[in-house]
Amino acid sequence: MPWQARKEKKIHTGRRNSFSVHGRGPELSISSVVSVSRCPIRYALGKKEKNPESWRYTLTKQLSLHLGEELDAKTVWEEACLVNDNPDPSQKPFLSEMVRLCGGKNDWRAATATDVPVRSGSYGIHGTVDRIFENEPYFAIVRSSTAPAHGVYTADRLRVTGYTICLREMLGDHVKGGTIEYLPSGASRLVIVEPRDKRRFLQALSETRRIDEGGLPRRPFRPPCSHCPYEGDCEDTEGTRLSELL
């Protein structure tokens, strides 16, 4: 059954319960789980910080609302200035190049719905899907980063996995995966969720819940320390409970 026919039955289920079923505690955002999968320590140290939306992301997100129609850089810029009160004129070339690359493709699909809240009561997770479509693949996640040479980034596979878990619960088992839209590269990459993706997501979900309950974040085997704002703070977490650290 297509998205449009299902959404009235499944999506509008009333106010979201802030606690997951089976006594698993408060619901967690999919973005939190993805952050923990990359580095639990960075997640723990930065979870209370509120970072403003970057201008690059604002431009990318606004452009995504026009996919499937003729793209106009001037229109996107003006709309972005309304959305974000801190425009960065130095990003105009970035927008122009993104419009050029995306405008050169004829297979972008117009979304049936955008910024759609989704959740899984069974696993206690929630998030917001950027773009929903009538036919499969049923959803897309918009990214402001450039695409890798092949496939998608590991973190993006987990994002697709989390949203697929939610949409399968809300719409049915016919949802097998989604796409990652790397708009700065004019690229759309399909991700079909595999068993290993689900295992990795469940491991990260368990670790996220443990950290939020006050557990000490574990240092990953290969921590992505390059350009990390908390580099050097990892040693300070040894032997310290997170509740004491924060």
Sequence and secondary structure as in RCSB ss.txt:
>XXXX:A:sequence
MPWQARKEKKIHTGRRNSFSVHGRGPELSISSVVSVSRCPIRYALGKKEKNPESWRYTLTKQLSLHLGEELDAKT
VWEEACLVNDNPDPSQKPFLSEMVRLCGGKNDWRAATATDVPVRSGSYGIHGTVDRIFENEPYFAIVRSSTAPAH
GVYTADRLRVTGYTICLREMLGDHVKGGTIEYLPSGASRLVIVEPRDKRRFLQALSETRRIDEGGLPRRPFRPPC
SHCPYEGDCEDTEGTRLSELL
>XXXX:A:secstr
  HHHHHHHHT   S  SB GGG  B EEHHHHHHHHH HHHHHHHTT      HHHHHHHHHHTTTTS   HHH
HHHHHHHH SS  GGGHHHHHHHHHHHHT S     SEEEEEEEETTTTEEEEEEEE SSSS EEEEESS   SS
S  HHHHHHHHHHHHHHHHHH TT  EEEEEEGGGTEEEEEE  HHHHHHHHHHHHHHHHHHTT      SS   
TT TTTT GGGGTT  HHHH 
